[in-house]
Amino acid sequence: MDAAPMGKVKALLILIKHRILVTILFTGFTGMIMTVGPWPAFSTSMLCFVILILGAGGAAMANNVLDQEIDSQMPRTQKRLK
């Protein structure tokens, strides 16, 4: 496998902040179970996961783009993906 696509996948995972995304998915699914009842339909669960992934991932990427100038000035965040 070519190294370039793997680099892009790694960059995407960093941009969407995948560790935070997992927490959001867990929280969203827990809320869905508490609201719907014992177990939601598979199609409802998948739709919820897709919407949460797209929403949270998109927000994280937008945050990285909008905060580039601020991140470059702070020592803790200077090495973030550009």
BATOR-312835 format. One record per atom (N, C-alpha, C): residue in three letters; x, y, z. Coordinates in steps of 0.05 Angstrom, whole numbers. Atoms other than C-alpha are relative to their C-alpha. Example, Ala and Ser with C-alpha at 12.3 -4.5 7.8 and 13.67 -1.06 7.14 Angstrom:
2
    r       u       v       w
  ALA      18     -24       0
  ALA     246     -90     156
  ALA      18      24       0
  SER     -16     -24      -1
  SER     273     -21     143
  SER     -15      22      14
***
This chain:
82
    r       u       v       w
  MET      17     -24       0
  MET       0       0       0
  MET      18      25       0
  ASP     -15     -24       2
  ASP      24      69     -17
  ASP       0      16      26
  ALA      -2     -14     -25
  ALA      48     112      41
  ALA     -16      26       0
  ALA      14     -26       1
  ALA      14     176      17
  ALA     -29      -2       9
  PRO      27       1     -10
  PRO     -58     153      28
  PRO      -1      -5      30
  MET       0       4     -29
  MET     -40     128      98
  MET       6      26      15
  GLY      -6     -27     -12
  GLY     -11     197     113
  GLY     -25      17       1
  LYS      25     -16       1
  LYS     -76     228      91
  LYS     -21     -10      20
  VAL      19      12     -20
  VAL    -117     180     135
  VAL       9       9      28
  LYS      -9      -8     -26
  LYS     -73     197     194
  LYS      -6      30       5
  ALA       5     -29      -2
  ALA     -80     272     181
  ALA     -30       4       5
  LEU      29      -2      -4
  LEU    -156     263     176
  LEU      -8      -7      28
  LEU       6       8     -27
  LEU    -159     226     242
  LEU       9      22      20
  ILE      -9     -21     -18
  ILE    -119     282     275
  ILE     -19      24      -3
  LEU      18     -23       4
  LEU    -164     336     244
  LEU     -27      -4      13
  ILE      27       4     -11
  ILE    -229     304     266
  ILE       1      -6      30
  LYS      -3       6     -28
  LYS    -201     291     336
  LYS     -15     -25       8
  HIS      15      25      -2
  HIS    -222     219     336
  HIS      -5     -10      29
  ARG       5       7     -28
  ARG    -215     209     411
  ARG     -25      14      11
  ILE      24     -16      -9
  ILE    -266     264     424
  ILE     -24     -11     -15
  LEU      22      10      16
  LEU    -309     236     368
  LEU     -12     -26      12
  VAL       9      25     -12
  VAL    -313     168     402
  VAL     -17       6      25
  THR      15      -8     -23
  THR    -337     202     466
  THR     -27      11      -8
  ILE      25     -11       9
  ILE    -390     240     428
  ILE     -18     -22     -10
  LEU      16      22       9
  LEU    -414     176     394
  LEU     -12     -16      23
  PHE      10      15     -24
  PHE    -419     140     461
  PHE     -22      16      14
  THR      20     -16     -13
  THR    -457     198     492
  THR     -26       2     -16
  GLY      24      -1      18
  GLY    -504     204     432
  GLY     -15     -26       0
  PHE      14      26       0
  PHE    -519     130     431
  PHE     -13      -5      27
  THR      12       4     -27
  THR    -531     129     507
  THR     -26      17       2
  GLY      24     -16       0
  GLY    -580     187     499
  GLY     -22     -11     -17
  MET      19      12      18
  MET    -614     152     441
  MET     -14     -24      14
  ILE      11      23     -14
  ILE    -624      89     483
  ILE     -19       9      22
  MET      16     -10     -22
  MET    -651     129     542
  MET     -26      12     -11
  THR      23     -13      11
  THR    -700     166     497
  THR     -19     -20     -14
  VAL      16      18      16
  VAL    -724     111     450
  VAL     -11     -24      16
  GLY       9      23     -15
  GLY    -729      54     499
  GLY      23     -20       1
  PRO     -20      20      -5
  PRO    -693     -12     506
  PRO      21      -1     -22
  TRP     -20       1      21
  TRP    -659     -14     438
  TRP     -11      12     -26
  PRO      10     -12      25
  PRO    -667      30     376
  PRO       4     -18     -24
  ALA      -2      15      24
  ALA    -676       2     307
  ALA      28       4     -12
  PHE     -27      -1      12
  PHE    -611     -13     269
  PHE       3      24     -19
  SER      -2     -22      19
  SER    -626      38     215
  SER       1      27      15
  THR       0     -24     -17
  THR    -640      91     268
  THR      28       4      12
  SER     -27      -2     -13
  SER    -574      75     303
  SER      21       8     -21
  MET     -20      -7      21
  MET    -534      79     238
  MET      -3      29      -9
  LEU       4     -28       8
  LEU    -566     144     218
  LEU      10      19      21
  CYS     -10     -17     -23
  CYS    -551     173     287
  CYS      31       1       0
  PHE     -29       1       1
  PHE    -478     150     282
  PHE      11      17     -23
  VAL     -10     -15      23
  VAL    -469     180     212
  VAL      -3      30       5
  ILE       4     -28      -5
  ILE    -500     246     233
  ILE      19      11      21
  LEU     -18      -8     -21
  LEU    -458     249     296
  LEU      29       2     -10
  ILE     -27       0      11
  ILE    -394     232     259
  ILE       4      24     -19
  LEU      -3     -23      18
  LEU    -406     284     204
  LEU      -1      26      15
  GLY       3     -25     -14
  GLY    -428     338     252
  GLY      24       6      18
  ALA     -23      -4     -18
  ALA    -373     328     304
  ALA      26       2     -15
  GLY     -25      -1      16
  GLY    -318     314     253
  GLY       2      26     -15
  GLY       0     -26      14
  GLY    -338     375     212
  GLY       6      23      18
  ALA      -5     -21     -19
  ALA    -339     419     273
  ALA      29       1       9
  ALA     -29       1      -8
  ALA    -270     395     295
  ALA      18      10     -22
  MET     -17     -10      22
  MET    -241     408     226
  MET      -3      30      -3
  ALA       4     -29       2
  ALA    -272     477     223
  ALA      14      14      23
  ASN     -14     -11     -22
  ASN    -244     491     292
  ASN      30       2      -5
  ASN     -29       0       7
  ASN    -174     472     269
  ASN       7      21     -20
  VAL      -5     -20      21
  VAL    -179     517     208
  VAL      -2      28      12
  LEU       5     -26     -10
  LEU    -207     576     246
  LEU      20       8      22
  ASP     -19      -6     -22
  ASP    -157     571     304
  ASP      29      -2      -8
  GLN     -28       3       8
  GLN     -93     564     262
  GLN      17      23      10
  GLU     -16     -23      -9
  GLU     -69     634     278
  GLU       5       0      30
  ILE      -3       1     -29
  ILE     -82     628     352
  ILE      18     -23       8
  ASP     -17      23      -7
  ASP     -51     558     355
  ASP      29       5      -6
  SER     -28      -5       7
  SER      13     583     322
  SER      13      18      21
  GLN     -12     -18     -21
  GLN      23     633     380
  GLN       3     -13      27
  MET      -1      13     -26
  MET      13     585     438
  MET      20     -24      -1
  PRO     -20      22       1
  PRO      72     538     455
  PRO     -12     -28       0
  ARG      12      26      -2
  ARG      26     480     472
  ARG     -12      -9     -27
  THR      15       7      25
  THR     -10     482     404
  THR      15       7     -25
  GLN     -16      -8      23
  GLN      46     505     357
  GLN       4     -23     -20
  LYS      -6      22      18
  LYS      56     435     328
  LYS     -25     -13     -11
  ARG      24      12      11
  ARG     -16     422     309
  ARG       1       0     -30
  LEU       0       4      29
  LEU     -31     400     239
  LEU     -10      25     -14
  LYS       7     -24      14
  LYS     -34     457     189
  LYS     -11      -7     -27
***
